[in-house]
Amino acid sequence: MTPTHDGRPQSSDTVHLPAPTAWPMVLALGITLTFGGLITHGAISVVGLVLALIAGVGWWRDVLPEQRVEPLALSSIELRPPAIVPPRPPVERASIGEGSHRARVPVEIQPYSAGIKGGIVGGIVMAVLALAYGLVVQRSLWYPINLLSAIALPALANASVAELRAFSLPAFAIGTVVHGVVSVLVGLLYAVILPMLPRRHMLWGGLVAPLLWTGLVWAVLGVVDPMMNARVDWLWFVVSQIGFGLTTGIVVARANPLATMQTWPLAARAGVEGPR
């Protein structure tokens, strides 16, 4: 014999459940009639309010001061069904790309620092090729720098060949800054995009991307500034872009790749513990 919550003895073969009561349904009917009378007749609301009050009192007396319960006899232990123990099979974790497990591309990415380094080194190679063009073809190291700065300096856009061959401090400063910033940004794009492309990254980064970039610049410049478009030696431009693409691609490809978060365990992705 074990005591119940109200102090009365309870047999181990008997449990006490709350006694059934109709007061909740009467209360619901009273509330429904109370609001229904608002659109029909006031007498219906009065009847509903009375029913709700009676049901509330009756429901209260069923619960307080002592809850009404009724005993429920249990069958003997021998006749009771055995307890159900759910099986716990071992959990197998699928590897990325195996067993139809879908992997998000890329699985590995190159660090951003590799893109910055690649952009700097590629920018130096492209600058050397551009200066070689200026020295061999135009007999001036300043010609390609002034031509690049003409995008930002309207005075150089209509300058003569002699003026483009002369040294200009504002043009040198603007050309250096523009070339450096663009080279670093393109290097970051290489670090982000190359891991998502198929294999042969040198083909994509060293040939396909420079040709696409050159075609875009040629088409836009031909519409925006045809005079400037005519002054650009596009063969040397393509050579310098390919030099940049090959150099940047090599630097980015030689960096140690970093695994994306999809390769981490669930606890690490949820922030419960570190990836290492």
Secondary structure, 3 states (H helix, E strand, C coil): CEECCCCCEECCCEEEEECCCCHHHHHHHHHHHHHHCCCCCHHHHHHHHHHHHHHHHHHHHHHCCCCCEEEEECCCHHHCCCCCCCCCCCCCCCCCCCCCCCCCCCCEECCHHHHHHHHHHHHHHHHHHHHHHHHHCCCCCHHHHHHHHCCCCHHHHCCCHHHHHCCCHHHHHHHHHHHHHHHHHHHHHHHHHHHHCCCCHHHHHHHHHHHHHHHHHHHHHHHHCHHHHHHCCHHHHHHHHHHHHHHHHHHHHHCCCEECHHHCCHHHHCCCCCCC
